[in-house]
Amino acid sequence: MVVITLSSLFDLSGIDTGGVSVPYADKGVHFVFYFFAVVLGVLCLEERKQNNGGTKKILVVVLLGSIAYGVLIEGLQWLMPFGREADIWDIVANSLGAITGGLLIQMYGSLIRRRN
């Protein structure tokens, strides 16, 4: 989450990408960041609770928390003078990444339960 926060709040346009320019690539980055935030968040909390049930609750909390965090970060970009601009499409990409990560975790959990 530290990487997401820093890369979302500070202007990184001065970083040399070697001349590579992909239109809307930042939306893909937003998607990937929040996808992995949800997947890793659920796996981490699932491991900490040591499989005592309640995976669906963990998934819902992590998913909603990630989406809310993405909205908060966009709000901070709108308020703070760090050279970043808030974008509703960033919120959409964040949310879609988080939801996709949540669905993947849910499907993975279903596969594991079927095998047992």
N, C-alpha and C positions, 0 to 999 in steps of 0.2 A: 504494500500500500504506500510505502514511502516513495518508491519509484513512480507510481501513478501520480501521487501528489506533486512531487517535484517536476515531473515532466508535463503535468497539466497546468501548473501555476506559473512557470517561468518560461520566457521566450527562448526557444531553442532554434530559431530560424538562422542563427549565425553558424550553425554546425554544418561543415562541408559534407555533402552527401555524394560527392564525386560527379555532380551534374545529372544525377538520376532524378527525374521528376515524374511521379505517378499521380495523376489526378485523384483527389479524394483519398489518398493513401492514409491520411490521418484518421479517417473513419475506420479503416481496417485496424489501425493501431489501437483505437479506442475499443473496438470489438474484442480484440485479442487480450488487451489488459483486463477487461472486466470478465471475460470468459474464464481466464486463469484465476482471477481473484475469487470467483465463486467456486470453481473446482477445488483450488487449493484450500480455501476457507472451510468448505464442507469436509474435505478429507482430513484436515487438521483437527477440526472440532470432533469429528467422528472418532478419530484415533484417541483423542483426549478423554472422551467419555467411555471408551473401551467397550463399545458395542452393547450398550445397555438399552437399546431401543431409542425411539424419538428422532430418527434420521430425518423424517419429513419436517419436523419442527426446526431442526438445525438448518435444513435446506431453505425453508421459508425465511428464517431470520437472516441468513447470509445473503440470500437473493434480494430481499427487500432492503437490507442494509447496504448492499453494493449499489443498487439503483439509487437509493437516497444519497449515498456518498457521491455518485456521479452528478446528481442534480446540485448538491452542495458545491462541488468543485466548479461547475459551470457558473453558479451564482458568485463564487469568489472571483472567477475570471472577470465577470462583469463589474465587480466592485473594485478590484485591486488594479493598481497601475503598473503591471509587470509586462505589458506589451502583448497580452493575450486577450482574445475576444470570446465571449460566450457564444455558443452556437447550439440551437435546438437539435440540430442533426448529430452533434456530439452526444447529447443526452440519448437520442434514439440509438446510436451505435453502442453506447455504453450499456443501455438496457437490453438490447438484442444480444450482445455478448454475454451478459449476465444470465439472461433467460436460457440461451443456448447451453451455457455451462451447467445450469441447473437441470435442464432436460437430459443432458448427457449423464450427469451424476444419478439422476432418477432411473434412467434406462440401465445404467451399470448396476445399480442396486437391485433392480428387478431381475437381471441376469444372475446375479450372485444368489439371490433368494431361490430362484428356480433350480439352481444346481444343488442346493442343500436340501 
